[in-house]
């Protein structure tokens, strides 16, 4: 039972790491595809500042889910420390 749960957790964690690395590439590609499909020309004066902006935005966007995960871990840890008898089966 525990091994099955651990296997699912590892798969979900791997998918999450893959998403963090792949999402900026997909966002950049979709943005440029939409921009060019609207009839605009992709020129260096447009592409390079856009890529720089995407790079600047990547780190804050990755920190938000990490912060939510840390807050959840803090809540669970505080519950265990402050009320250790809750949830213990005898």
N, C-alpha and C positions, 0 to 999 in steps of 0.2 A: 504494500500500500504506500509506504513512504517512498520507495524507489520510483514508483509511478508518478507521484507528486513531484519528486525532485527532477525527474526527467522532463516533465511538463514545464517546470520552472526554468530549467536550463534552456529549453527551446524558446520559451517566451523571452528570456533575457537575451538570447542570441538574436532574435528577431528585433528586439528593441535597439540593440547596438547597431545592427545593420540599418535600421531606419534612421538612426542619428547620422550615419555616414552618407546615406543615399538621398535623404530628403533635400539637402541643399542643391544637389545636382538636378534632381527632378524639378524643383521649384525654379531654378534658373532656366532649364530647358523649356518648361511650360510657359514661362514669362516671355522668352524670346520667340517661341512659336506663336503665341497670341499676338505679340507686338508685330511680328511680320505678317501674320494673317489679316491684320487690320489695314494692311496696305503700306506700312512704314518700312523704310529700308534699314537694315542692320548695318550701321556704320561704326567705326572704331570710337567715334566721339560719343556714341550711345552705349555700346557694349561694355567697354572697359569700366566706366563709372558704375554701371549697373552691377557688374561682377564685384567691384569693390564694395558696393553697398550690401550685396548679398553676403559677402565674407564678414562684414561688420555685424550683420544681423544674426549670423549663425550662432555665435556663442551665447548671447542672451536668450535666444529661443531654445537652446539646449539646456540652459540652466533652469528654466521654469519647471519642466517635468522632474528634474533632479531635486529641486527644492520641494516639490510636492511629495516626492518619495521620502525625502528626509524628514519632512513634517509628519508624515504617517508613521515612520519608524520612531520618531520622538514620542508621538502619542501612545503607541503600543508599549514602548519602553517605560514611559512614565507610569502607565497603568500597571505594569508588572512590578515596578519598584514601589509605588505608593500603595498598591493593593495586592500583595503577593498571594493572598489566600483566595482571591477571586479566580474562578476557573480551574481550581485544583480539585481533582477527583480523589476521593478517599476509598 
